[in-house]
Amino acid sequence: MLDPREVIRRPIVTEKTTAQQEALRRYAFEVTPEATKREIAHAVESLFSVRVESVRTMRYRGKTRRARFARLPGRRPAWKKAVVTLAEGESIPLFETA
């Protein structure tokens, strides 16, 4: 099992995820591509001291991109996103806005 700090790479904060936090108690994170749903749930519960109700994951393939003056195309890395739903009455204070 991976260390919780290795599983969660960073939170994803966009307009859509902010609206989901307020209405549905859903929080989005970029996670390690090898992490399972159980590992993600355990990492969120241990790092933020909350109860996780469900975890949904999505994999994103890296796009092929070309630099402005480069002849050879490069590739952005593939990554994995997890949307975590918390139990009723739970929230992560890191995301709270003043």
Phi, psi and omega in degrees: 000138182282155174292139181305327180286341176275333182288309183268119181273312181196155173282153177252115182243107176227177178297319181294314181291327177295319178294322178292326178298316184287319186269322190240002182061038179252135180234140184249140180222147166274130184235168176296134183301335181275352185289140177267171180297321179295318178295321179294315179298316179297319181296316180294318180296319183282325182284323187248000179055053178229167176259128181265131179269315179206161178227130173242139182236151176222139176254136178242127177282147177288141180276147172276124183232156177235132177292163187303315182244008181275145179272329182264133179286151175247186181218132173284152183287151173284152181210169183233137179245141176236132175251117186253127175260127181268160178293163181303132178084357180265151173203161178255114184296341178301328184268351184294137178255149183276000000 
